[in-house]
Amino acid sequence: MISAHSINAYYGPSHILYDLSFSMGEKERVAIVGRNGAGKSTLLKSLMNAGPSVRGDIAFDGKPINRLPSYERARLGLQLVPEDRRIYHHLTVRENIKIAEHARPKGHVKSDPDAIIEQFPMLRTLKQRLGYQLSGGQQQVLAIARALAASPRIMLLDEPTEGVAPAIVEEMVTTLRTLCDQTGMGLLLCEQNLWFARQLTDRVVVMDTGRIVFDGSWAEFIANPEIKEKHLAI
C-alpha cells in the first residue's frame, strides 16, 4: 500500500535518514521501535511530507506521491497523529474532531463527530470541554479520534504512550485494536513501549541512527535478543 525507496531525510543540514527503504501492505500493522534519535518520527513525517526535506521515492497504492503536499496525502488516506498531538486548545473536543472532516478522501460521507466520540469511552463526557482543559492522556486520545474522523487507510501514530498514565495506555490498546479490526485500517506505530507495540502490531521494524537494522515478526524479534540488546538497550 505504501512504500519508500532509498529515502534520505534532512532537517536543514542535518542528515537523519540514510538510504532507507520501507513498505507495508493493506491493513498491515507495523511497529517502528528504536532509541530516541533513531529516526522513527522522521520516517513518519517523511511519509506524510510533514517537516523534513526528503530525497527518494515514496508511493501509495503504487502511485508516486513525492510531489504531493501533506493535505493531499491525507486525502489519499494517510493520517499522522504527531507526538505533540497538535490539539486546538481553543476548540472543544467535538469541534477538534469535526474539523478533521476536511481531510477525508473525496467522495466520502462526512463523519459524525458524536459517533466517533462514542468509540472512545474517555471522551464521552468531555464533548464540550476545550482542548486546553484536557490532561495529556485525554489529548492523546482526542488526537487519535480526530485522525479517525478523516477515514484513514493508514494511521501513522507517533509515540502515543509518552507521558500517558498506564490505565489510559491500556484503554488505547483496546480501542485501537477494535478500530483496526472493524475498519480495516492499517497502523504504523512509532513507539518505545514494547509491550504496547506488541499488543497492536504483527511486525516490528527496528531503527538505529537513521537506518533499519531489523524487519520481521515479533516471534523473530524475541528469538534474537541480541537485537534488543544492541539497538534498544540504554
Secondary structure, 3 states (H helix, E strand, C coil): CEEEEEEEEEECCEEEEEEEEEEECCCCEEEEECCCCCCHHHHHHHHHCCCCEEEEEEEECCEECCCCCHHHHHHHCEEEECCCCCCCCCCEHHHHHHHHHHHCCCCCCCCCHHHHHHCCHHHCCCCCCEHHHCCHHHHHHHHHHHHHCCCCCEEEEECCCCCCCHHHHHHHHHHHHHHHHHHCCEEEEECCCHHHHHHHCCEEEEEECCEEEEEEEHHHHHCCHHHHHHHCCC
